Amino acid sequence: MSYRDDIKALTQLREAQRGRWANISPEDAARLRAQNRFQTGLDIARYTARIMREDMAAYDADSSRYTQSLGCWHGFIGQQKLISIKKHFGTTKRRYLYLSGWMVAALRSEFGPLPDQSMHEKTSVPALIEELYTFLRQADAWELNHLFRDLEAARKAGDEPRVAELEAQIDNHETHVVPIIADIDAGFGNAEATYLLAKKMIEAGACCIQLENQVSDEKQCGHQDGKVTVPHEDFIAKINAVRYAFLELGVEDGVIVARTDSLGAGLTQKIAVTKEPGDLGDQYNGYLDGDEITSASDIDNGDVVIKQNGKLVKVKRLASGLYQFKPGTGEDRVVLDCITSLQNGADLLWIETEKPHVGQIAGMVNRIREVCPDAKLVYNNSPSFNWTLNFRQQVFDAWEAEGKDVSAYDRADLMNEKYDATELAALADEWTRNFQRDGAREAGIFHHLITLPTYHTAALSTDNLARGYFGDEGMLAYVAGVQRREIREGIATVKHQDMAGSNIGDDHKEFFHGEAALKAGGKDNTMNQF
């Protein structure tokens, strides 16, 4: 329904009240409706799920149409990202937000900063989803509020062409509400716990939930050691739990991202159940490391023996009770994990790697696509990688393989600043620039995300400000380094009162109080200086 149509409908509704709603303006009520497109988190989940499904289909047709997101740990951060995206690119298409469990643990737990081990309160995850969407919806209200103010001014000036232009902008307004890929870690418990938490996340607005195949109570950051995976049957149960949560809440297009940490995980907590040779449990157990035995005398107290490829094998068990996988089996286990997940309800894959290398990722994805041709990845462009060093080493290795003289470079020391202006460094930067495009085209990466960008940008910008402000620059550090740049670069937060809703509140006061409204935006408001 257009803005004018809404005014007509609300006018008829007011007239039906026979004067009792005489103080209610249909124009103002229609304005409020326009500024609040989504009433519930489930409205958002259904809307954004359709967007993701359309984007996935578009990527299948053309791999250059990949999607991107940045991680965020506060509603304001997510809001400003989307405002910036619309400002610079004119549209939010194919741009999402990522909710990182790492950042929730490090920045949102009541326990204080925690490592990425699922020790934070599980309720903090849906709470952050709700907070992010609250701020995104406020960005809609903020942007539309400016359009409506301009519309009112155009009406008063009798500028009909401008009125028509602004009404068209209002009717065609693109929301800041975009899909959020939300990290549920390893499910925070058993399948029932995963189901209950998934429901809370979906009710808060999540259309896409990322689930990993680690043991919930042994969960580690994907880029640290000590990761322990679960047998496929356990992981499938949690995929089922998330799907049931989506279906129960009527989000039939809900997206599940199945993450495998097997590439860097050398341990498992339990031996898989197997009923016959070659079944899924038998394949999982086939990767367990152990020693072949020939008699019962080879078995010591506490040893565990399985049948592996027709032979009795005493599996290697650590003091922790965990079992060890055979070295060098990581990629094979990743491929099996991914195929199994896609065949059992997952929509997208996440392969956690130890470096950003298109060739490595493509090697695994091509094997997966032999069985699942439409396999697509969500890929973590992680700050845990030393991107500069990794790509310089990749260029070094490529040159060396080509027979190019690399004697001027020390491969182990390529992070050294002395190499910054070299031909190798320039090419490495070019490869970094093209990583997402190349990964989308060659390695099936549908979605590229950076998990922790604002954790690092906040630290860097705070360090720069603190160095100047508490040093010789004093107030100039803020004025030149922050405020003046906001003004010159058109950053809306320079008018922080407006960004926080002051003008929206003033307009609401007029709706409610009429001429008696006491507004904040008068001539003495210092925001007028900007």
ChimeraX attribute file (.defattr): number of C-alpha atoms within 10 A of each C-alpha:
attribute: neighborCount
match mode: 1-to-1
recipient: residues
	/A:1	9
	/A:2	14
	/A:3	17
	/A:4	14
	/A:5	11
	/A:6	18
	/A:7	19
	/A:8	15
	/A:9	13
	/A:10	19
	/A:11	17
	/A:12	12
	/A:13	13
	/A:14	18
	/A:15	12
	/A:16	11
	/A:17	10
	/A:18	9
	/A:19	10
	/A:20	10
	/A:21	13
	/A:22	11
	/A:23	12
	/A:24	15
	/A:25	16
	/A:26	21
	/A:27	16
	/A:28	17
	/A:29	16
	/A:30	21
	/A:31	19
	/A:32	15
	/A:33	15
	/A:34	21
	/A:35	22
	/A:36	14
	/A:37	15
	/A:38	16
	/A:39	10
	/A:40	13
	/A:41	21
	/A:42	20
	/A:43	16
	/A:44	23
	/A:45	29
	/A:46	22
	/A:47	19
	/A:48	24
	/A:49	23
	/A:50	18
	/A:51	17
	/A:52	23
	/A:53	15
	/A:54	13
	/A:55	19
	/A:56	23
	/A:57	12
	/A:58	15
	/A:59	21
	/A:60	17
	/A:61	10
	/A:62	12
	/A:63	20
	/A:64	16
	/A:65	19
	/A:66	23
	/A:67	22
	/A:68	19
	/A:69	20
	/A:70	22
	/A:71	26
	/A:72	25
	/A:73	27
	/A:74	19
	/A:75	17
	/A:76	18
	/A:77	16
	/A:78	25
	/A:79	24
	/A:80	19
	/A:81	20
	/A:82	22
	/A:83	20
	/A:84	16
	/A:85	16
	/A:86	16
	/A:87	14
	/A:88	9
	/A:89	9
	/A:90	11
	/A:91	15
	/A:92	18
	/A:93	15
	/A:94	18
	/A:95	20
	/A:96	25
	/A:97	24
	/A:98	23
	/A:99	29
	/A:100	24
	/A:101	27
	/A:102	24
	/A:103	23
	/A:104	25
	/A:105	25
	/A:106	18
	/A:107	17
	/A:108	21
	/A:109	18
	/A:110	11
	/A:111	12
	/A:112	10
	/A:113	14
	/A:114	18
	/A:115	15
	/A:116	20
	/A:117	19
	/A:118	24
	/A:119	14
	/A:120	24
	/A:121	14
	/A:122	20
	/A:123	12
	/A:124	17
	/A:125	27
	/A:126	23
	/A:127	14
	/A:128	21
	/A:129	26
	/A:130	22
	/A:131	19
	/A:132	26
	/A:133	27
	/A:134	17
	/A:135	21
	/A:136	25
	/A:137	20
	/A:138	22
	/A:139	24
	/A:140	21
	/A:141	23
	/A:142	19
	/A:143	18
	/A:144	22
	/A:145	21
	/A:146	14
	/A:147	17
	/A:148	19
	/A:149	15
	/A:150	15
	/A:151	21
	/A:152	14
	/A:153	14
	/A:154	17
	/A:155	15
	/A:156	11
	/A:157	11
	/A:158	11
	/A:159	12
	/A:160	13
	/A:161	11
	/A:162	16
	/A:163	20
	/A:164	14
	/A:165	11
	/A:166	19
	/A:167	18
	/A:168	13
	/A:169	14
	/A:170	21
	/A:171	13
	/A:172	11
	/A:173	15
	/A:174	14
	/A:175	20
	/A:176	26
	/A:177	26
	/A:178	23
	/A:179	26
	/A:180	26
	/A:181	25
	/A:182	28
	/A:183	22
	/A:184	22
	/A:185	27
	/A:186	27
	/A:187	31
	/A:188	23
	/A:189	16
	/A:190	17
	/A:191	20
	/A:192	15
	/A:193	15
	/A:194	23
	/A:195	24
	/A:196	15
	/A:197	23
	/A:198	26
	/A:199	23
	/A:200	20
	/A:201	30
	/A:202	28
	/A:203	23
	/A:204	25
	/A:205	29
	/A:206	32
	/A:207	31
	/A:208	28
	/A:209	24
	/A:210	25
	/A:211	25
	/A:212	28
	/A:213	26
	/A:214	29
	/A:215	24
	/A:216	19
	/A:217	15
	/A:218	14
	/A:219	22
	/A:220	23
	/A:221	17
	/A:222	26
	/A:223	17
	/A:224	12
	/A:225	11
	/A:226	15
	/A:227	22
	/A:228	25
	/A:229	26
	/A:230	21
	/A:231	22
	/A:232	20
	/A:233	14
	/A:234	16
	/A:235	27
	/A:236	21
	/A:237	17
	/A:238	24
	/A:239	27
	/A:240	18
	/A:241	22
	/A:242	31
	/A:243	23
	/A:244	17
	/A:245	24
	/A:246	28
	/A:247	13
	/A:248	11
	/A:249	15
	/A:250	15
	/A:251	25
	/A:252	17
	/A:253	20
	/A:254	25
	/A:255	24
	/A:256	25
	/A:257	25
	/A:258	27
	/A:259	27
	/A:260	27
	/A:261	25
	/A:262	30
	/A:263	20
	/A:264	22
	/A:265	23
	/A:266	24
	/A:267	22
	/A:268	24
	/A:269	18
	/A:270	15
	/A:271	18
	/A:272	19
	/A:273	15
	/A:274	14
	/A:275	10
	/A:276	9
	/A:277	13
	/A:278	12
	/A:279	11
	/A:280	19
	/A:281	18
	/A:282	20
	/A:283	19
	/A:284	22
	/A:285	22
	/A:286	18
	/A:287	19
	/A:288	25
	/A:289	20
	/A:290	21
	/A:291	14
	/A:292	16
	/A:293	14
	/A:294	11
	/A:295	8
	/A:296	7
	/A:297	7
	/A:298	11
	/A:299	14
	/A:300	9
	/A:301	5
	/A:302	8
	/A:303	11
	/A:304	15
	/A:305	16
	/A:306	18
	/A:307	15
	/A:308	19
	/A:309	13
	/A:310	8
	/A:311	12
	/A:312	16
	/A:313	20
	/A:314	21
	/A:315	23
	/A:316	18
	/A:317	20
	/A:318	10
	/A:319	6
	/A:320	7
	/A:321	12
	/A:322	16
	/A:323	22
	/A:324	20
	/A:325	24
	/A:326	16
	/A:327	10
	/A:328	11
	/A:329	17
	/A:330	17
	/A:331	17
	/A:332	14
	/A:333	19
	/A:334	23
	/A:335	22
	/A:336	18
	/A:337	25
	/A:338	26
	/A:339	20
	/A:340	20
	/A:341	24
	/A:342	22
	/A:343	13
	/A:344	14
	/A:345	17
	/A:346	23
	/A:347	20
	/A:348	24
	/A:349	29
	/A:350	22
	/A:351	25
	/A:352	23
	/A:353	21
	/A:354	14
	/A:355	17
	/A:356	23
	/A:357	15
	/A:358	18
	/A:359	13
	/A:360	13
	/A:361	22
	/A:362	18
	/A:363	14
	/A:364	17
	/A:365	26
	/A:366	17
	/A:367	15
	/A:368	22
	/A:369	16
	/A:370	11
	/A:371	12
	/A:372	16
	/A:373	11
	/A:374	15
	/A:375	22
	/A:376	25
	/A:377	24
	/A:378	23
	/A:379	26
	/A:380	20
	/A:381	22
	/A:382	20
	/A:383	13
	/A:384	14
	/A:385	15
	/A:386	12
	/A:387	18
	/A:388	15
	/A:389	17
	/A:390	18
	/A:391	24
	/A:392	24
	/A:393	22
	/A:394	17
	/A:395	19
	/A:396	22
	/A:397	15
	/A:398	12
	/A:399	14
	/A:400	13
	/A:401	9
	/A:402	9
	/A:403	9
	/A:404	11
	/A:405	10
	/A:406	13
	/A:407	8
	/A:408	7
	/A:409	14
	/A:410	13
	/A:411	16
	/A:412	9
	/A:413	13
	/A:414	20
	/A:415	18
	/A:416	10
	/A:417	8
	/A:418	9
	/A:419	17
	/A:420	14
	/A:421	9
	/A:422	11
	/A:423	10
	/A:424	21
	/A:425	21
	/A:426	15
	/A:427	14
	/A:428	22
	/A:429	18
	/A:430	12
	/A:431	17
	/A:432	18
	/A:433	11
	/A:434	12
	/A:435	18
	/A:436	25
	/A:437	18
	/A:438	18
	/A:439	25
	/A:440	26
	/A:441	19
	/A:442	17
	/A:443	24
	/A:444	26
	/A:445	28
	/A:446	27
	/A:447	28
	/A:448	24
	/A:449	22
	/A:450	19
	/A:451	24
	/A:452	23
	/A:453	17
	/A:454	18
	/A:455	16
	/A:456	11
	/A:457	11
	/A:458	10
	/A:459	10
	/A:460	12
	/A:461	13
	/A:462	11
	/A:463	12
	/A:464	13
	/A:465	19
	/A:466	14
	/A:467	14
	/A:468	16
	/A:469	17
	/A:470	11
	/A:471	11
	/A:472	10
	/A:473	14
	/A:474	14
	/A:475	14
	/A:476	15
	/A:477	19
	/A:478	17
	/A:479	14
	/A:480	12
	/A:481	16
	/A:482	14
	/A:483	16
	/A:484	15
	/A:485	14
	/A:486	16
	/A:487	14
	/A:488	8
	/A:489	9
	/A:490	12
	/A:491	17
	/A:492	15
	/A:493	14
	/A:494	17
	/A:495	17
	/A:496	12
	/A:497	15
	/A:498	17
	/A:499	17
	/A:500	16
	/A:501	15
	/A:502	17
	/A:503	19
	/A:504	19
	/A:505	15
	/A:506	17
	/A:507	18
	/A:508	16
	/A:509	16
	/A:510	15
	/A:511	16
	/A:512	14
	/A:513	12
	/A:514	12
	/A:515	9
	/A:516	9
	/A:517	14
	/A:518	12
	/A:519	14
	/A:520	13
	/A:521	17
	/A:522	11
	/A:523	8
	/A:524	9
	/A:525	10
	/A:526	11
	/A:527	14
	/A:528	10
	/A:529	7
	/A:530	7
